[in-house]
């Protein structure tokens, strides 16, 4: 199944975790807004000057120089200036009644107690009108928006100190396999350390969820069913890595199928084809591949949108484009993700080149993933590619 079709299917089957809480603006970074926020006041709240300079009536421009009748610093008001006069004004200060234009200080000169104004100035120059940013009562921030620093600036400027946000999703994370051992524990002769559990927990934390590492699911069907069923009673989402392919020792998919059902299995994606989505006792389940590189790619391509769907998020940010520094052919109809490093080209533009190293060393050395869509068969140097930067701590 194509990634876009899989995400559409998943979205249809997920119910938003609708519980919300009110937190301070300082605690809301990265959270999903639960309700529309209408502007309780206009921004700017009054007509004001965008520069340091002189405010005057545009109709008086022909009488320049104008006597300076008032001084208006930010935070102070002057009710009105007489016709045929100007006011010394500073950035952010309210315009006196009647004044409709501001000349920048650099474009004026003083003639005793009068100011000489530029003859070419336009009516309304350097004025910010009340409500031109957002008018009182209008939508300022829509529900479903993931709040970033710019959103918090807007909310704070509107005087909104507390924001209604979706509660953080509780996600249970399992690794799987008899061969897998937690980092720090001794290895069996054919064992490997668990890379996926810490990686997925870190990604989930970075993406605003509350992950809990639940340990390693061993290759035993009865134990698998029991532990998955128990997790379903405590979490909003269960995430596993490994055990969802076609091998005789891949028991996770069968256990989920018995406990609730598999709605999706295998994606047209590289790396990451073996991926399962379903439910366990009514709780959504996402089974990622066991290969760490594939687990990372499918976390970015599928797990992140799943978190957004469950939280009621509405936005999928557009990906920036980078220039390809390599040539490649690929299978039509399959989405591929390449580990790339960014370099500055001779013309100053960012150029993506394949990251050196293997599955994990290449992932660690890379700056992000270049996304090659299903419709692409070949990449040539100079082609523009969507780029997903790795999330940082």
Protein Blocks (a to p, Z undefined) as FASTA:
>chain_A
ZZklmmmmmmmmpccdfbdcdddfklmgoiacfbdcddfbdcdfbdcdfbdcddddfklm
mmpccddfbdcdehiacfbacehiacdddehiacdehiacdcdfklgccehjaccddfkb
cehiaiacehklpcghiafbdghiacdfklmmmmmmnopabdcdddddddddddedjkbc
cehiacdfkbccdfklmmmmmmmmmnopacddebjaddbfklmmmmmmmmmmmcfbdcde
ehiambfklmklmmmmmmnopcbgciaddehkbacdddeehiacddddfblklmmmmmmm
mmmmmmmmmnopabdcdddddddfbdcdddehiacdddddddddfkopacddddeddfkl
mmmmpgbdcdddfkbcbdcehiacdddddddZZ
